Amino acid sequence: MDAVITGLSAGFAVAFQPFNLSLVLIGCFAGTLIGALPGIGPINGVAILLPIAYGLGLPPESALILLAGIYYGAEYGGRISSILLNVPGDAGAVMTTLDGNPLAKRGEAGRALSLSAVASFFGGTFAVVLMSLSGPALASYAVTFSPSDYVALMVFAFASLASLVGSNSVKTLLAAVMGLMLASIGIDANTGVARYTFGIPDILAGIDFLVVVIGLFGMAELIHLVEQQVTGKLKPLALDKSFVSMKDLAFTKWTILRGSVIGFFIGILPGTGASVASAVAYGTEKRVAPNSENFGKGDIRGLAAPESANNAAAGGAMVPMLTLGIPGSGTTAILLGALLLFNVTPGPLMFEQRPEIAWGLIASMYIGNVALLVINLPLVGLFARLLTIPQQYLTPLIAVLAFIGVYSVVSNPHDLYMITLLGVFGWILRKLDFSLAPVILGFVLGGLFEDNLRRALSISGGDWSILVHSGNAIMLYVLAVVVVVVPIWLGRRKKKAAEA
Amino acid sequence: MADRVFAGAILVIALLYTYIAFTVIKAPFQYDPLGPESWPKLLGIVASLCAIYLIVRPDVERLKADLGTLGRLAVVVVMLLAYGRLFEPLGFLVSTWVFCTAFGIMLGATPLKAFAFGAVTGTVGYFACTRLLELNLPAGLLNHIL
């Protein structure tokens, strides 16, 4: 507990520095803006702005504070286009449309937006509080992990990824392996042997992380937006003067709490971010709430549950990233890659060695959540007006931002072709129902996975049984089996129940 | 069918990847039991197995895009490649101006509005990035003026 208090006070000292404080506010504001734009979600926003944040030459804690602000700001803003346009920014906001849009259609858009802002605030803050309480403990436990334990942790991470993300487990697994394969390109650090470089000097140091991220999450999204561009204009519903009442809040308080708990714990699971969390929270709420027949027709509980859950999941996903170096979602995988760009190795030692980053980030999230609530209640009209920005101007801007980012950091004109080609590849993957987040998770974790496996076998002198030698590792393998088997079992049971 | 074609392509790549892992990658001196080749071998085999599974049991029938849309997307990709090609020689300001104008028109903006939009994006973007944020962008054609 003492460690938490000293850590937090040091963190607030970092986050309250005027420069960092302004970055929190800029990040939250920009994030809400990006989230509010139809069709663009947190992962795209962070991906497109990452190289620019890197190019600015900020110290690592400031850059991370900015990017994290964009991340949870966009989770916040995503509800605006979901409610007013019925167009979710990303998979995590899909559930918000189910009850949010009917409310707006009924002329209660103001009530829906303000209630979801409060639910988001609660979910986000709940997650940060749990993060500050559990982070140091988890980190000091993880310090004891041996390389073979880390291998088990990775196996668990990829198992829960394959089991919970996407519609087809084999496709998710293949996507993750493609990421791992991409990461294996370049010179092997242990032996100096070049792998899959085919004599091309540009990729000796490996494929640039920024190029992969911008290609898969910036350019692929842009191609997708052009494809989706509807000939008829999207017309946002009008914003009215209705507002959330104390009665609404009292009515939804347990819903919000349940959503936050579900969101946080699903967020912690590697690879499963806001999309799974909000879906599970919505489903649970529908099952446990009394008089749930109005779900899907504008029940405020159906709005509060996914909104508290997806913001709690955004916080929850940060926990394994900061304490174990294993990202909990696609977006945190990008944040993890950002830390690596700054030569900071995320993991259990970060709380001790780089407390200004770990605690500074956590403290900034407390501030950011309050700031978001304050920005979102009065300024929601401004963000709503953004929805009327025509796509023909918005879409080119994404390309321009992506090009600025890649060029200003990498300064290699070939990479400008590379991002376009990766964008086409990402678009094809999406068309074929592959999720893109596992690719980036695999890409970010590839080096760590291989290093730990090789280190473990060096320790044992080539004896593979070392992988199942410790209690930690065995527990993680059991968890990996559970996370794969339980959803299959639940699915079977549901099917049987439906047939009976 | 679309799934099968894609999985087939991935299978070819994965097999090639595995083949290289088994034949080409070798350390001159083995430092650790696994060496640089074992990990790629493992990945290649897993990827090949996944691809074979998808060839046997595909679940996406068609790409669900009509020819008109695909044509538009091809035009976008060509425009992006051209933007990348001209980025350095023309400089950020001019290439962005041209790109935004063309892209805007393609997406349905009136030529005049798209032209104005391109001008604003190119000019404001250039000065905001180079002067305010101190990012590196090519000056290109306007090297002597800017």
Interface residues (C-beta under 8 A of the other chain):
Chain A: I52 G55 L56 G57 S167 N168 V170 K171 L173 L174 V177 M178 L180 M181 S184 D188 N190 T191 V193 R195 Y196 M219 L222 I223 V226 E227 Q229 P390 Q391 Q392 Y393 T395 P396 L397 A399 V400 F403 I404 Y407 S408 S411 P413 L416 Y417 T420 G423 V424 W427 I428 K431 L432 D433 E450 L453 R454 R455 L457 S458 G461 G462
Chain B: A2 D3 F6 I10 A14 Y17 I20 I25 K26 A27 P28 F29 Y31 D32 P33 L34 G35 P36 S38 W39 P40 L43 G44 V46 A47 C50 A51 Y53 L54 D59 V60 L63 K64 A65 T69 R72 L73 V76 V77 L80 L81 Y83 G84 R85 F87 E88 F92 T96 F99 C100 F103 G104 L107 G108 A109 A114 F117 T121 G125 C129 L133 E134 L135 N136 L137 P138
